Amino acid sequence: MAIHAKPKEDKLSLWIKNLIEKRGFNKAIVALANKLVRIAWVIVAKNESYRTT
């Protein structure tokens, strides 16, 4: 993800780049996985579409 996030300026990419700098790569990847699972759970539980706002 870090390689793919470098050229991007969207909210999620900026978040992960900042987290890698502060906490390190491994902790950032675990945090990203957690965040993505929580997003997926809300989409499934509430039967909603993903919004990138």
ModelCIF file with pLDDT and N, C-alpha, C, O atoms, coordinates in Angstrom:
data_MODEL
#
_entry.id   MODEL 
#
_entity.id                         1 
_entity.type                       polymer 
_entity.pdbx_number_of_molecules   1 
#
_entity_poly.entity_id                      1 
_entity_poly.type                           'polypeptide(L)' 
_entity_poly.nstd_linkage                   no 
_entity_poly.nstd_monomer                   no 
_entity_poly.pdbx_seq_one_letter_code       MAIHAKPKEDKLSLWIKNLIEKRGFNKAIVALANKLVRIAWVIVAKNESYRTT 
_entity_poly.pdbx_seq_one_letter_code_can   MAIHAKPKEDKLSLWIKNLIEKRGFNKAIVALANKLVRIAWVIVAKNESYRTT 
_entity_poly.pdbx_strand_id                 A 
#
loop_
_entity_poly_seq.entity_id 
_entity_poly_seq.num 
_entity_poly_seq.mon_id 
_entity_poly_seq.hetero 
1 1  MET n 
1 2  ALA n 
1 3  ILE n 
1 4  HIS n 
1 5  ALA n 
1 6  LYS n 
1 7  PRO n 
1 8  LYS n 
1 9  GLU n 
1 10 ASP n 
1 11 LYS n 
1 12 LEU n 
1 13 SER n 
1 14 LEU n 
1 15 TRP n 
1 16 ILE n 
1 17 LYS n 
1 18 ASN n 
1 19 LEU n 
1 20 ILE n 
1 21 GLU n 
1 22 LYS n 
1 23 ARG n 
1 24 GLY n 
1 25 PHE n 
1 26 ASN n 
1 27 LYS n 
1 28 ALA n 
1 29 ILE n 
1 30 VAL n 
1 31 ALA n 
1 32 LEU n 
1 33 ALA n 
1 34 ASN n 
1 35 LYS n 
1 36 LEU n 
1 37 VAL n 
1 38 ARG n 
1 39 ILE n 
1 40 ALA n 
1 41 TRP n 
1 42 VAL n 
1 43 ILE n 
1 44 VAL n 
1 45 ALA n 
1 46 LYS n 
1 47 ASN n 
1 48 GLU n 
1 49 SER n 
1 50 TYR n 
1 51 ARG n 
1 52 THR n 
1 53 THR n 
#
_struct_asym.id          A 
_struct_asym.entity_id   1 
#
loop_
_ma_qa_metric.id 
_ma_qa_metric.mode 
_ma_qa_metric.name 
_ma_qa_metric.software_group_id 
_ma_qa_metric.type 
1 global pLDDT . pLDDT 
2 local  pLDDT . pLDDT 
#
_ma_qa_metric_global.metric_id      1 
_ma_qa_metric_global.metric_value   85.85 
_ma_qa_metric_global.model_id       1 
_ma_qa_metric_global.ordinal_id     1 
#
loop_
_ma_qa_metric_local.label_asym_id 
_ma_qa_metric_local.label_comp_id 
_ma_qa_metric_local.label_seq_id 
_ma_qa_metric_local.metric_id 
_ma_qa_metric_local.metric_value 
_ma_qa_metric_local.model_id 
_ma_qa_metric_local.ordinal_id 
A MET 1  2 50.00 1 1  
A ALA 2  2 55.00 1 2  
A ILE 3  2 60.00 1 3  
A HIS 4  2 61.00 1 4  
A ALA 5  2 59.00 1 5  
A LYS 6  2 68.00 1 6  
A PRO 7  2 75.00 1 7  
A LYS 8  2 76.00 1 8  
A GLU 9  2 84.00 1 9  
A ASP 10 2 84.00 1 10 
A LYS 11 2 87.00 1 11 
A LEU 12 2 86.00 1 12 
A SER 13 2 87.00 1 13 
A LEU 14 2 90.00 1 14 
A TRP 15 2 92.00 1 15 
A ILE 16 2 91.00 1 16 
A LYS 17 2 90.00 1 17 
A ASN 18 2 94.00 1 18 
A LEU 19 2 94.00 1 19 
A ILE 20 2 93.00 1 20 
A GLU 21 2 94.00 1 21 
A LYS 22 2 96.00 1 22 
A ARG 23 2 95.00 1 23 
A GLY 24 2 94.00 1 24 
A PHE 25 2 92.00 1 25 
A ASN 26 2 95.00 1 26 
A LYS 27 2 96.00 1 27 
A ALA 28 2 94.00 1 28 
A ILE 29 2 93.00 1 29 
A VAL 30 2 96.00 1 30 
A ALA 31 2 96.00 1 31 
A LEU 32 2 94.00 1 32 
A ALA 33 2 96.00 1 33 
A ASN 34 2 97.00 1 34 
A LYS 35 2 93.00 1 35 
A LEU 36 2 92.00 1 36 
A VAL 37 2 95.00 1 37 
A ARG 38 2 93.00 1 38 
A ILE 39 2 90.00 1 39 
A ALA 40 2 92.00 1 40 
A TRP 41 2 94.00 1 41 
A VAL 42 2 90.00 1 42 
A ILE 43 2 91.00 1 43 
A VAL 44 2 92.00 1 44 
A ALA 45 2 94.00 1 45 
A LYS 46 2 90.00 1 46 
A ASN 47 2 86.00 1 47 
A GLU 48 2 83.00 1 48 
A SER 49 2 84.00 1 49 
A TYR 50 2 77.00 1 50 
A ARG 51 2 76.00 1 51 
A THR 52 2 71.00 1 52 
A THR 53 2 63.00 1 53 
#
loop_
_atom_site.group_PDB 
_atom_site.id 
_atom_site.type_symbol 
_atom_site.label_atom_id 
_atom_site.label_alt_id 
_atom_site.label_comp_id 
_atom_site.label_asym_id 
_atom_site.label_entity_id 
_atom_site.label_seq_id 
_atom_site.pdbx_PDB_ins_code 
_atom_site.Cartn_x 
_atom_site.Cartn_y 
_atom_site.Cartn_z 
_atom_site.occupancy 
_atom_site.B_iso_or_equiv 
_atom_site.pdbx_formal_charge 
_atom_site.auth_seq_id 
_atom_site.auth_comp_id 
_atom_site.auth_asym_id 
_atom_site.auth_atom_id 
_atom_site.pdbx_PDB_model_num 
ATOM 1   N N  . MET A 1 1  ? 0.819   -1.195 0.000  1.00 50.00 ? 1  MET A N  1 
ATOM 2   C CA . MET A 1 1  ? 0.000   0.000  0.000  1.00 50.00 ? 1  MET A CA 1 
ATOM 3   C C  . MET A 1 1  ? 0.852   1.244  0.000  1.00 50.00 ? 1  MET A C  1 
ATOM 4   O O  . MET A 1 1  ? 0.523   2.213  -0.683 1.00 50.00 ? 1  MET A O  1 
ATOM 5   N N  . ALA A 1 2  ? 1.933   1.245  0.742  1.00 55.00 ? 2  ALA A N  1 
ATOM 6   C CA . ALA A 1 2  ? 2.763   2.443  0.844  1.00 55.00 ? 2  ALA A CA 1 
ATOM 7   C C  . ALA A 1 2  ? 3.317   2.845  -0.519 1.00 55.00 ? 2  ALA A C  1 
ATOM 8   O O  . ALA A 1 2  ? 3.392   4.034  -0.833 1.00 55.00 ? 2  ALA A O  1 
ATOM 9   N N  . ILE A 1 3  ? 3.699   1.877  -1.319 1.00 60.00 ? 3  ILE A N  1 
ATOM 10  C CA . ILE A 1 3  ? 4.217   2.175  -2.651 1.00 60.00 ? 3  ILE A CA 1 
ATOM 11  C C  . ILE A 1 3  ? 3.125   2.794  -3.512 1.00 60.00 ? 3  ILE A C  1 
ATOM 12  O O  . ILE A 1 3  ? 3.383   3.730  -4.269 1.00 60.00 ? 3  ILE A O  1 
ATOM 13  N N  . HIS A 1 4  ? 1.924   2.282  -3.398 1.00 61.00 ? 4  HIS A N  1 
ATOM 14  C CA . HIS A 1 4  ? 0.818   2.781  -4.194 1.00 61.00 ? 4  HIS A CA 1 
ATOM 15  C C  . HIS A 1 4  ? 0.285   4.106  -3.666 1.00 61.00 ? 4  HIS A C  1 
ATOM 16  O O  . HIS A 1 4  ? -0.301  4.875  -4.428 1.00 61.00 ? 4  HIS A O  1 
ATOM 17  N N  . ALA A 1 5  ? 0.471   4.387  -2.405 1.00 59.00 ? 5  ALA A N  1 
ATOM 18  C CA . ALA A 1 5  ? -0.050  5.616  -1.803 1.00 59.00 ? 5  ALA A CA 1 
ATOM 19  C C  . ALA A 1 5  ? 0.844   6.818  -2.079 1.00 59.00 ? 5  ALA A C  1 
ATOM 20  O O  . ALA A 1 5  ? 0.373   7.955  -2.038 1.00 59.00 ? 5  ALA A O  1 
ATOM 21  N N  . LYS A 1 6  ? 2.117   6.593  -2.360 1.00 68.00 ? 6  LYS A N  1 
ATOM 22  C CA . LYS A 1 6  ? 3.056   7.711  -2.512 1.00 68.00 ? 6  LYS A CA 1 
ATOM 23  C C  . LYS A 1 6  ? 2.610   8.767  -3.514 1.00 68.00 ? 6  LYS A C  1 
ATOM 24  O O  . LYS A 1 6  ? 2.643   9.951  -3.181 1.00 68.00 ? 6  LYS A O  1 
ATOM 25  N N  . PRO A 1 7  ? 2.195   8.401  -4.721 1.00 75.00 ? 7  PRO A N  1 
ATOM 26  C CA . PRO A 1 7  ? 1.845   9.462  -5.678 1.00 75.00 ? 7  PRO A CA 1 
ATOM 27  C C  . PRO A 1 7  ? 0.431   10.021 -5.491 1.00 75.00 ? 7  PRO A C  1 
ATOM 28  O O  . PRO A 1 7  ? 0.055   10.971 -6.176 1.00 75.00 ? 7  PRO A O  1 
ATOM 29  N N  . LYS A 1 8  ? -0.341  9.459  -4.593 1.00 76.00 ? 8  LYS A N  1 
ATOM 30  C CA . LYS A 1 8  ? -1.736  9.855  -4.433 1.00 76.00 ? 8  LYS A CA 1 
ATOM 31  C C  . LYS A 1 8  ? -1.906  10.922 -3.359 1.00 76.00 ? 8  LYS A C  1 
ATOM 32  O O  . LYS A 1 8  ? -1.097  11.030 -2.437 1.00 76.00 ? 8  LYS A O  1 
ATOM 33  N N  . GLU A 1 9  ? -2.951  11.694 -3.491 1.00 84.00 ? 9  GLU A N  1 
ATOM 34  C CA . GLU A 1 9  ? -3.237  12.769 -2.541 1.00 84.00 ? 9  GLU A CA 1 
ATOM 35  C C  . GLU A 1 9  ? -4.642  12.674 -1.944 1.00 84.00 ? 9  GLU A C  1 
ATOM 36  O O  . GLU A 1 9  ? -5.142  13.647 -1.380 1.00 84.00 ? 9  GLU A O  1 
ATOM 37  N N  . ASP A 1 10 ? -5.281  11.506 -2.066 1.00 84.00 ? 10 ASP A N  1 
ATOM 38  C CA . ASP A 1 10 ? -6.613  11.347 -1.476 1.00 84.00 ? 10 ASP A CA 1 
ATOM 39  C C  . ASP A 1 10 ? -6.483  11.181 0.040  1.00 84.00 ? 10 ASP A C  1 
ATOM 40  O O  . ASP A 1 10 ? -5.387  10.962 0.556  1.00 84.00 ? 10 ASP A O  1 
ATOM 41  N N  . LYS A 1 11 ? -7.593  11.286 0.737  1.00 87.00 ? 11 LYS A N  1 
ATOM 42  C CA . LYS A 1 11 ? -7.611  11.296 2.195  1.00 87.00 ? 11 LYS A CA 1 
ATOM 43  C C  . LYS A 1 11 ? -6.995  10.030 2.804  1.00 87.00 ? 11 LYS A C  1 
ATOM 44  O O  . LYS A 1 11 ? -6.202  10.119 3.741  1.00 87.00 ? 11 LYS A O  1 
ATOM 45  N N  . LEU A 1 12 ? -7.350  8.872  2.285  1.00 86.00 ? 12 LEU A N  1 
ATOM 46  C CA . LEU A 1 12 ? -6.848  7.611  2.826  1.00 86.00 ? 12 LEU A CA 1 
ATOM 47  C C  . LEU A 1 12 ? -5.341  7.464  2.584  1.00 86.00 ? 12 LEU A C  1 
ATOM 48  O O  . LEU A 1 12 ? -4.614  7.015  3.470  1.00 86.00 ? 12 LEU A O  1 
ATOM 49  N N  . SER A 1 13 ? -4.878  7.834  1.408  1.00 87.00 ? 13 SER A N  1 
ATOM 50  C CA . SER A 1 13 ? -3.451  7.742  1.106  1.00 87.00 ? 13 SER A CA 1 
ATOM 51  C C  . SER A 1 13 ? -2.637  8.679  1.986  1.00 87.00 ? 13 SER A C  1 
ATOM 52  O O  . SER A 1 13 ? -1.571  8.301  2.472  1.00 87.00 ? 13 SER A O  1 
ATOM 53  N N  . LEU A 1 14 ? -3.121  9.885  2.192  1.00 90.00 ? 14 LEU A N  1 
ATOM 54  C CA . LEU A 1 14 ? -2.423  10.828 3.072  1.00 90.00 ? 14 LEU A CA 1 
ATOM 55  C C  . LEU A 1 14 ? -2.390  10.308 4.500  1.00 90.00 ? 14 LEU A C  1 
ATOM 56  O O  . LEU A 1 14 ? -1.386  10.455 5.196  1.00 90.00 ? 14 LEU A O  1 
ATOM 57  N N  . TRP A 1 15 ? -3.492  9.697  4.938  1.00 92.00 ? 15 TRP A N  1 
ATOM 58  C CA . TRP A 1 15 ? -3.569  9.137  6.284  1.00 92.00 ? 15 TRP A CA 1 
ATOM 59  C C  . TRP A 1 15 ? -2.529  8.029  6.467  1.00 92.00 ? 15 TRP A C  1 
ATOM 60  O O  . TRP A 1 15 ? -1.811  8.006  7.467  1.00 92.00 ? 15 TRP A O  1 
ATOM 61  N N  . ILE A 1 16 ? -2.451  7.112  5.497  1.00 91.00 ? 16 ILE A N  1 
ATOM 62  C CA . ILE A 1 16 ? -1.524  5.984  5.642  1.00 91.00 ? 16 ILE A CA 1 
ATOM 63  C C  . ILE A 1 16 ? -0.077  6.457  5.549  1.00 91.00 ? 16 ILE A C  1 
ATOM 64  O O  . ILE A 1 16 ? 0.775   5.945  6.275  1.00 91.00 ? 16 ILE A O  1 
ATOM 65  N N  . LYS A 1 17 ? 0.228   7.421  4.674  1.00 90.00 ? 17 LYS A N  1 
ATOM 66  C CA . LYS A 1 17 ? 1.597   7.940  4.589  1.00 90.00 ? 17 LYS A CA 1 
ATOM 67  C C  . LYS A 1 17 ? 2.010   8.596  5.903  1.00 90.00 ? 17 LYS A C  1 
ATOM 68  O O  . LYS A 1 17 ? 3.134   8.401  6.367  1.00 90.00 ? 17 LYS A O  1 
ATOM 69  N N  . ASN A 1 18 ? 1.119   9.363  6.498  1.00 94.00 ? 18 ASN A N  1 
ATOM 70  C CA . ASN A 1 18 ? 1.404   10.016 7.775  1.00 94.00 ? 18 ASN A CA 1 
ATOM 71  C C  . ASN A 1 18 ? 1.606   8.981  8.885  1.00 94.00 ? 18 ASN A C  1 
ATOM 72  O O  . ASN A 1 18 ? 2.501   9.122  9.719  1.00 94.00 ? 18 ASN A O  1 
ATOM 73  N N  . LEU A 1 19 ? 0.782   7.959  8.889  1.00 94.00 ? 19 LEU A N  1 
ATOM 74  C CA . LEU A 1 19 ? 0.886   6.915  9.906  1.00 94.00 ? 19 LEU A CA 1 
ATOM 75  C C  . LEU A 1 19 ? 2.187   6.132  9.772  1.00 94.00 ? 19 LEU A C  1 
ATOM 76  O O  . LEU A 1 19 ? 2.795   5.773  10.781 1.00 94.00 ? 19 LEU A O  1 
ATOM 77  N N  . ILE A 1 20 ? 2.617   5.865  8.561  1.00 93.00 ? 20 ILE A N  1 
ATOM 78  C CA . ILE A 1 20 ? 3.888   5.158  8.344  1.00 93.00 ? 20 ILE A CA 1 
ATOM 79  C C  . ILE A 1 20 ? 5.038   5.983  8.910  1.00 93.00 ? 20 ILE A C  1 
ATOM 80  O O  . ILE A 1 20 ? 5.940   5.439  9.546  1.00 93.00 ? 20 ILE A O  1 
ATOM 81  N N  . GLU A 1 21 ? 5.010   7.276  8.684  1.00 94.00 ? 21 GLU A N  1 
ATOM 82  C CA . GLU A 1 21 ? 6.070   8.141  9.209  1.00 94.00 ? 21 GLU A CA 1 
ATOM 83  C C  . GLU A 1 21 ? 6.076   8.157  10.733 1.00 94.00 ? 21 GLU A C  1 
ATOM 84  O O  . GLU A 1 21 ? 7.143   8.131  11.347 1.00 94.00 ? 21 GLU A O  1 
ATOM 85  N N  . LYS A 1 22 ? 4.894   8.200  11.352 1.00 96.00 ? 22 LYS A N  1 
ATOM 86  C CA . LYS A 1 22 ? 4.797   8.312  12.810 1.00 96.00 ? 22 LYS A CA 1 
ATOM 87  C C  . LYS A 1 22 ? 5.007   6.988  13.534 1.00 96.00 ? 22 LYS A C  1 
ATOM 88  O O  . LYS A 1 22 ? 5.719   6.940  14.537 1.00 96.00 ? 22 LYS A O  1 
ATOM 89  N N  . ARG A 1 23 ? 4.398   5.916  13.040 1.00 95.00 ? 23 ARG A N  1 
ATOM 90  C CA . ARG A 1 23 ? 4.368   4.648  13.781 1.00 95.00 ? 23 ARG A CA 1 
ATOM 91  C C  . ARG A 1 23 ? 5.198   3.527  13.165 1.00 95.00 ? 23 ARG A C  1 
ATOM 92  O O  . ARG A 1 23 ? 5.466   2.527  13.830 1.00 95.00 ? 23 ARG A O  1 
ATOM 93  N N  . GLY A 1 24 ? 5.605   3.674  11.925 1.00 94.00 ? 24 GLY A N  1 
ATOM 94  C CA . GLY A 1 24 ? 6.342   2.604  11.254 1.00 94.00 ? 24 GLY A CA 1 
ATOM 95  C C  . GLY A 1 24 ? 5.440   1.817  10.319 1.00 94.00 ? 24 GLY A C  1 
ATOM 96  O O  . GLY A 1 24 ? 4.214   1.850  10.427 1.00 94.00 ? 24 GLY A O  1 
ATOM 97  N N  . PHE A 1 25 ? 6.078   1.113  9.402  1.00 92.00 ? 25 PHE A N  1 
ATOM 98  C CA . PHE A 1 25 ? 5.347   0.419  8.345  1.00 92.00 ? 25 PHE A CA 1 
ATOM 99  C C  . PHE A 1 25 ? 4.406   -0.659 8.878  1.00 92.00 ? 25 PHE A C  1 
ATOM 100 O O  . PHE A 1 25 ? 3.230   -0.685 8.514  1.00 92.00 ? 25 PHE A O  1 
ATOM 101 N N  . ASN A 1 26 ? 4.906   -1.544 9.733  1.00 95.00 ? 26 ASN A N  1 
ATOM 102 C CA . ASN A 1 26 ? 4.092   -2.678 10.192 1.00 95.00 ? 26 ASN A CA 1 
ATOM 103 C C  . ASN A 1 26 ? 2.851   -2.234 10.965 1.00 95.00 ? 26 ASN A C  1 
ATOM 104 O O  . ASN A 1 26 ? 1.760   -2.754 10.732 1.00 95.00 ? 26 ASN A O  1 
ATOM 105 N N  . LYS A 1 27 ? 3.007   -1.284 11.875 1.00 96.00 ? 27 LYS A N  1 
ATOM 106 C CA . LYS A 1 27 ? 1.853   -0.801 12.641 1.00 96.00 ? 27 LYS A CA 1 
ATOM 107 C C  . LYS A 1 27 ? 0.865   -0.083 11.737 1.00 96.00 ? 27 LYS A C  1 
ATOM 108 O O  . LYS A 1 27 ? -0.346  -0.176 11.936 1.00 96.00 ? 27 LYS A O  1 
ATOM 109 N N  . ALA A 1 28 ? 1.378   0.630  10.747 1.00 94.00 ? 28 ALA A N  1 
ATOM 110 C CA . ALA A 1 28 ? 0.500   1.329  9.815  1.00 94.00 ? 28 ALA A CA 1 
ATOM 111 C C  . ALA A 1 28 ? -0.319  0.346  8.981  1.00 94.00 ? 28 ALA A C  1 
ATOM 112 O O  . ALA A 1 28 ? -1.498  0.590  8.723  1.00 94.00 ? 28 ALA A O  1 
ATOM 113 N N  . ILE A 1 29 ? 0.278   -0.737 8.567  1.00 93.00 ? 29 ILE A N  1 
ATOM 114 C CA . ILE A 1 29 ? -0.440  -1.734 7.768  1.00 93.00 ? 29 ILE A CA 1 
ATOM 115 C C  . ILE A 1 29 ? -1.536  -2.401 8.597  1.00 93.00 ? 29 ILE A C  1 
ATOM 116 O O  . ILE A 1 29 ? -2.628  -2.652 8.086  1.00 93.00 ? 29 ILE A O  1 
ATOM 117 N N  . VAL A 1 30 ? -1.261  -2.689 9.860  1.00 96.00 ? 30 VAL A N  1 
ATOM 118 C CA . VAL A 1 30 ? -2.279  -3.267 10.744 1.00 96.00 ? 30 VAL A CA 1 
ATOM 119 C C  . VAL A 1 30 ? -3.416  -2.268 10.950 1.00 96.00 ? 30 VAL A C  1 
ATOM 120 O O  . VAL A 1 30 ? -4.586  -2.652 10.949 1.00 96.00 ? 30 VAL A O  1 
ATOM 121 N N  . ALA A 1 31 ? -3.084  -1.001 11.127 1.00 96.00 ? 31 ALA A N  1 
ATOM 122 C CA . ALA A 1 31 ? -4.116  0.033  11.291 1.00 96.00 ? 31 ALA A CA 1 
ATOM 123 C C  . ALA A 1 31 ? -4.949  0.170  10.027 1.00 96.00 ? 31 ALA A C  1 
ATOM 124 O O  . ALA A 1 31 ? -6.164  0.350  10.101 1.00 96.00 ? 31 ALA A O  1 
ATOM 125 N N  . LEU A 1 32 ? -4.305  0.085  8.867  1.00 94.00 ? 32 LEU A N  1 
ATOM 126 C CA . LEU A 1 32 ? -5.039  0.160  7.594  1.00 94.00 ? 32 LEU A CA 1 
ATOM 127 C C  . LEU A 1 32 ? -5.991  -1.024 7.449  1.00 94.00 ? 32 LEU A C  1 
ATOM 128 O O  . LEU A 1 32 ? -7.140  -0.854 7.041  1.00 94.00 ? 32 LEU A O  1 
ATOM 129 N N  . ALA A 1 33 ? -5.518  -2.215 7.782  1.00 96.00 ? 33 ALA A N  1 
ATOM 130 C CA . ALA A 1 33 ? -6.375  -3.400 7.705  1.00 96.00 ? 33 ALA A CA 1 
ATOM 131 C C  . ALA A 1 33 ? -7.581  -3.238 8.622  1.00 96.00 ? 33 ALA A C  1 
ATOM 132 O O  . ALA A 1 33 ? -8.704  -3.567 8.238  1.00 96.00 ? 33 ALA A O  1 
ATOM 133 N N  . ASN A 1 34 ? -7.356  -2.736 9.826  1.00 97.00 ? 34 ASN A N  1 
ATOM 134 C CA . ASN A 1 34 ? -8.434  -2.504 10.782 1.00 97.00 ? 34 ASN A CA 1 
ATOM 135 C C  . ASN A 1 34 ? -9.437  -1.509 10.210 1.00 97.00 ? 34 ASN A C  1 
ATOM 136 O O  . ASN A 1 34 ? -10.646 -1.735 10.280 1.00 97.00 ? 34 ASN A O  1 
ATOM 137 N N  . LYS A 1 35 ? -8.944  -0.413 9.647  1.00 93.00 ? 35 LYS A N  1 
ATOM 138 C CA . LYS A 1 35 ? -9.805  0.624  9.091  1.00 93.00 ? 35 LYS A CA 1 
ATOM 139 C C  . LYS A 1 35 ? -10.645 0.071  7.931  1.00 93.00 ? 35 LYS A C  1 
ATOM 140 O O  . LYS A 1 35 ? -11.840 0.353  7.843  1.00 93.00 ? 35 LYS A O  1 
ATOM 141 N N  . LEU A 1 36 ? -10.029 -0.707 7.052  1.00 92.00 ? 36 LEU A N  1 
ATOM 142 C CA . LEU A 1 36 ? -10.748 -1.261 5.906  1.00 92.00 ? 36 LEU A CA 1 
ATOM 143 C C  . LEU A 1 36 ? -11.820 -2.265 6.333  1.00 92.00 ? 36 LEU A C  1 
ATOM 144 O O  . LEU A 1 36 ? -12.900 -2.322 5.745  1.00 92.00 ? 36 LEU A O  1 
ATOM 145 N N  . VAL A 1 37 ? -11.509 -3.053 7.361  1.00 95.00 ? 37 VAL A N  1 
ATOM 146 C CA . VAL A 1 37 ? -12.507 -4.009 7.871  1.00 95.00 ? 37 VAL A CA 1 
ATOM 147 C C  . VAL A 1 37 ? -13.686 -3.271 8.486  1.00 95.00 ? 37 VAL A C  1 
ATOM 148 O O  . VAL A 1 37 ? -14.835 -3.669 8.294  1.00 95.00 ? 37 VAL A O  1 
ATOM 149 N N  . ARG A 1 38 ? -13.413 -2.191 9.228  1.00 93.00 ? 38 ARG A N  1 
ATOM 150 C CA . ARG A 1 38 ? -14.512 -1.405 9.807  1.00 93.00 ? 38 ARG A CA 1 
ATOM 151 C C  . ARG A 1 38 ? -15.369 -0.764 8.728  1.00 93.00 ? 38 ARG A C  1 
ATOM 152 O O  . ARG A 1 38 ? -16.592 -0.717 8.859  1.00 93.00 ? 38 ARG A O  1 
ATOM 153 N N  . ILE A 1 39 ? -14.747 -0.270 7.665  1.00 90.00 ? 39 ILE A N  1 
ATOM 154 C CA . ILE A 1 39 ? -15.504 0.303  6.541  1.00 90.00 ? 39 ILE A CA 1 
ATOM 155 C C  . ILE A 1 39 ? -16.376 -0.777 5.901  1.00 90.00 ? 39 ILE A C  1 
ATOM 156 O O  . ILE A 1 39 ? -17.559 -0.558 5.640  1.00 90.00 ? 39 ILE A O  1 
ATOM 157 N N  . ALA A 1 40 ? -15.779 -1.944 5.650  1.00 92.00 ? 40 ALA A N  1 
ATOM 158 C CA . ALA A 1 40 ? -16.524 -3.045 5.033  1.00 92.00 ? 40 ALA A CA 1 
ATOM 159 C C  . ALA A 1 40 ? -17.685 -3.494 5.912  1.00 92.00 ? 40 ALA A C  1 
ATOM 160 O O  . ALA A 1 40 ? -18.768 -3.792 5.407  1.00 92.00 ? 40 ALA A O  1 
ATOM 161 N N  . TRP A 1 41 ? -17.467 -3.545 7.221  1.00 94.00 ? 41 TRP A N  1 
ATOM 162 C CA . TRP A 1 41 ? -18.532 -3.969 8.133  1.00 94.00 ? 41 TRP A CA 1 
ATOM 163 C C  . TRP A 1 41 ? -19.717 -3.007 8.069  1.00 94.00 ? 41 TRP A C  1 
ATOM 164 O O  . TRP A 1 41 ? -20.866 -3.446 8.025  1.00 94.00 ? 41 TRP A O  1 
ATOM 165 N N  . VAL A 1 42 ? -19.455 -1.721 8.062  1.00 90.00 ? 42 VAL A N  1 
ATOM 166 C CA . VAL A 1 42 ? -20.535 -0.734 8.000  1.00 90.00 ? 42 VAL A CA 1 
ATOM 167 C C  . VAL A 1 42 ? -21.292 -0.862 6.685  1.00 90.00 ? 42 VAL A C  1 
ATOM 168 O O  . VAL A 1 42 ? -22.520 -0.777 6.667  1.00 90.00 ? 42 VAL A O  1 
ATOM 169 N N  . ILE A 1 43 ? -20.581 -1.064 5.596  1.00 91.00 ? 43 ILE A N  1 
ATOM 170 C CA . ILE A 1 43 ? -21.227 -1.215 4.285  1.00 91.00 ? 43 ILE A CA 1 
ATOM 171 C C  . ILE A 1 43 ? -22.165 -2.422 4.287  1.00 91.00 ? 43 ILE A C  1 
ATOM 172 O O  . ILE A 1 43 ? -23.295 -2.341 3.806  1.00 91.00 ? 43 ILE A O  1 
ATOM 173 N N  . VAL A 1 44 ? -21.688 -3.534 4.828  1.00 92.00 ? 44 VAL A N  1 
ATOM 174 C CA . VAL A 1 44 ? -22.498 -4.757 4.853  1.00 92.00 ? 44 VAL A CA 1 
ATOM 175 C C  . VAL A 1 44 ? -23.639 -4.642 5.866  1.00 92.00 ? 44 VAL A C  1 
ATOM 176 O O  . VAL A 1 44 ? -24.777 -4.997 5.556  1.00 92.00 ? 44 VAL A O  1 
ATOM 177 N N  . ALA A 1 45 ? -23.348 -4.154 7.063  1.00 94.00 ? 45 ALA A N  1 
ATOM 178 C CA . ALA A 1 45 ? -24.340 -4.103 8.129  1.00 94.00 ? 45 ALA A CA 1 
ATOM 179 C C  . ALA A 1 45 ? -25.482 -3.143 7.816  1.00 94.00 ? 45 ALA A C  1 
ATOM 180 O O  . ALA A 1 45 ? -26.635 -3.406 8.157  1.00 94.00 ? 45 ALA A O  1 
ATOM 181 N N  . LYS A 1 46 ? -25.153 -2.025 7.163  1.00 90.00 ? 46 LYS A N  1 
ATOM 182 C CA . LYS A 1 46 ? -26.184 -1.024 6.874  1.00 90.00 ? 46 LYS A CA 1 
ATOM 183 C C  . LYS A 1 46 ? -26.651 -1.057 5.438  1.00 90.00 ? 46 LYS A C  1 
ATOM 184 O O  . LYS A 1 46 ? -27.472 -0.239 5.024  1.00 90.00 ? 46 LYS A O  1 
ATOM 185 N N  . ASN A 1 47 ? -26.118 -2.021 4.663  1.00 86.00 ? 47 ASN A N  1 
ATOM 186 C CA . ASN A 1 47 ? -26.506 -2.183 3.268  1.00 86.00 ? 47 ASN A CA 1 
ATOM 187 C C  . ASN A 1 47 ? -26.364 -0.874 2.497  1.00 86.00 ? 47 ASN A C  1 
ATOM 188 O O  . ASN A 1 47 ? -27.276 -0.460 1.781  1.00 86.00 ? 47 ASN A O  1 
ATOM 189 N N  . GLU A 1 48 ? -25.210 -0.228 2.654  1.00 83.00 ? 48 GLU A N  1 
ATOM 190 C CA . GLU A 1 48 ? -24.947 1.060  2.025  1.00 83.00 ? 48 GLU A CA 1 
ATOM 191 C C  . GLU A 1 48 ? -23.870 0.924  0.956  1.00 83.00 ? 48 GLU A C  1 
ATOM 192 O O  . GLU A 1 48 ? -23.192 -0.098 0.854  1.00 83.00 ? 48 GLU A O  1 
ATOM 193 N N  . SER A 1 49 ? -23.734 1.971  0.175  1.00 84.00 ? 49 SER A N  1 
ATOM 194 C CA . SER A 1 49 ? -22.656 2.057  -0.807 1.00 84.00 ? 49 SER A CA 1 
ATOM 195 C C  . SER A 1 49 ? -21.491 2.794  -0.177 1.00 84.00 ? 49 SER A C  1 
ATOM 196 O O  . SER A 1 49 ? -21.668 3.589  0.746  1.00 84.00 ? 49 SER A O  1 
ATOM 197 N N  . TYR A 1 50 ? -20.297 2.523  -0.685 1.00 77.00 ? 50 TYR A N  1 
ATOM 198 C CA . TYR A 1 50 ? -19.096 3.198  -0.184 1.00 77.00 ? 50 TYR A CA 1 
ATOM 199 C C  . TYR A 1 50 ? -19.052 4.618  -0.739 1.00 77.00 ? 50 TYR A C  1 
ATOM 200 O O  . TYR A 1 50 ? -19.190 4.831  -1.944 1.00 77.00 ? 50 TYR A O  1 
ATOM 201 N N  . ARG A 1 51 ? -18.858 5.583  0.153  1.00 76.00 ? 51 ARG A N  1 
ATOM 202 C CA . ARG A 1 51 ? -18.727 6.987  -0.260 1.00 76.00 ? 51 ARG A CA 1 
ATOM 203 C C  . ARG A 1 51 ? -17.348 7.456  0.152  1.00 76.00 ? 51 ARG A C  1 
ATOM 204 O O  . ARG A 1 51 ? -16.943 7.244  1.295  1.00 76.00 ? 51 ARG A O  1 
ATOM 205 N N  . THR A 1 52 ? -16.623 8.083  -0.746 1.00 71.00 ? 52 THR A N  1 
ATOM 206 C CA . THR A 1 52 ? -15.244 8.487  -0.485 1.00 71.00 ? 52 THR A CA 1 
ATOM 207 C C  . THR A 1 52 ? -15.119 9.871  0.137  1.00 71.00 ? 52 THR A C  1 
ATOM 208 O O  . THR A 1 52 ? -13.993 10.346 0.285  1.00 71.00 ? 52 THR A O  1 
ATOM 209 N N  . THR A 1 53 ? -16.163 10.527 0.499  1.00 63.00 ? 53 THR A N  1 
ATOM 210 C CA . THR A 1 53 ? -16.161 11.908 0.996  1.00 63.00 ? 53 THR A CA 1 
ATOM 211 C C  . THR A 1 53 ? -15.062 12.256 1.867  1.00 63.00 ? 53 THR A C  1 
ATOM 212 O O  . THR A 1 53 ? -14.978 13.393 2.332  1.00 63.00 ? 53 THR A O  1 
#
